[in-house]
């Protein structure tokens, strides 16, 4: 077991210990409240009227309601405690896998899917129905015990003090302790199951994002370990393959579906990197991890705090992409994108003269024409622009004069002329930034520089840079140095071209490497200030 895996397990054990202590306090408080109520009732001074009192149905009902009210509060408190614990079990298990993968030099940052959390604990109101029944059933027996002791006392003609003593005794030795012990067992068994489920979810997410990992059974080897679990210790399986022992199968510890194998199981599910990600993709992931400070964590708790912040920022970027009205039906899959690029590549092979070398990158210029991404922007007046920008993000592009063209002419060409096929490290296209000061740097210090103010249309299809670059890398094209062996790979020679052929109009950096650029691919989705 790695140092990271041990740290995660210790954190989970500490959380379980805290929850068990909280449960003890809940039950102890309920017992004290019950005993207090019994003492108050038994302190009545009209003992000469005791027989008539305890035979009064309304009074008996009052006793029952008062005591059961305390037990209802007991139920609510224990549900809240256990439900909170189970939710945190999922968080610890999921982030624990990512913490371990970071330790194996695979720094993935993927947000926790809240639907998966719900699925894992099957939440219904404060707690799952199954768990509600398992906890509630025991407290229900305690209520039955109250009714039985009170009714027995009435039927036998016991004094109220005698009824009270019997009732208090039942709390301490019979059903009350059963309710408490069962709650403890649920905490351990359910918590373990949810930790394992979250680990499985995180492993699958990691695999979906390119990590080649396998799972391994890790048993706690001591005198309490089941023999079957000793035999399972060290077994390695593919993520979709079950572990096997004695004719039984389980996807992971606690997953047999057999109480004799699952209850109080202490085994762990480990992940093993069969081989590390390729160097380029790994460097990209490490840069992102370093940006969020995940490579400087001292321990698991520190990592967890930073991971949540990183995941939230990742979700924010996803939200921004979704809000730009991206219809999945308009976006090609990776396979469809490559097929489309192959058609364009064949056209170039058939007639290479279609490439023009007088307007920036020739292939980008060709794609802009084929995709109609060289359409003119919508140019509006200053007053109209002021009204429009209230609802939209303003983007600034700075241009400086060159020996071939003045900045003023560049601005006019962008508004009304041929679209220049620009190059850039985050994809070929036209760059702009949220911050006017960044644009001013590109415009230069002399008065000849110009700044273009622009907006993106409501129907623009944008994509987050990290998301599109991660997908682009999986094609293998970025790793090919020099001439590409196939024409379609020349067509998709940069991430901007890949995003354009796929159907996107712009790429948003959203803070990647501290940049807030937009890479405009489709000029027709731009609104420019006159």
Buried (B, 14 or more C-beta within 10 A) or exposed (E): EBEBBEBBBEBBEEBBEEBBEBBEEBBEBBBEBBBEBBEEBBEEEEEEEBEEBBEEEEEBEEBBEBBBEBBBBBBEBBBBBBBBBBBBBBBBBBBBBBBBBBBBEBBBBBBBEEEBBBEBBEBEEBBBEEBBEBBBEBBBBBBEBBBBBBEEBBEEEBBBBBBBBBBBEBBEEEBBBBBBEBBBEBBBBBBBBBBBBBBBBBBBBBBEBBBEBBBBBBBBEEEEBBEBBBBBBEBEBEBEEEBEBEEBEBBBBBBBEEEEBBEEBBBBBBBEBEEEBBEEBBEBBBBBBEBBBBBEBEEBEBBBEBBBEBBEBBEEBBEBBEEBEBEEEEBBEEEEBBEBBBEBBEBBEEEEEBEEEEBBBBBBBBBBBBBEBBBBBBBBEEEBBEEBBEEBEBBBBBBBBEEEEBBEBBBEBBBEEBBBBBEBEBBBBBBBBBEBEBBBEBBBEEEEBBBBBBBBBEEBBBBBBBBBBBBBBBBEBBEBEEEBEBBBBBBBBBBBBBBBBBBBBBBBBBBBBEBBBBBBBBBBBBBBBE
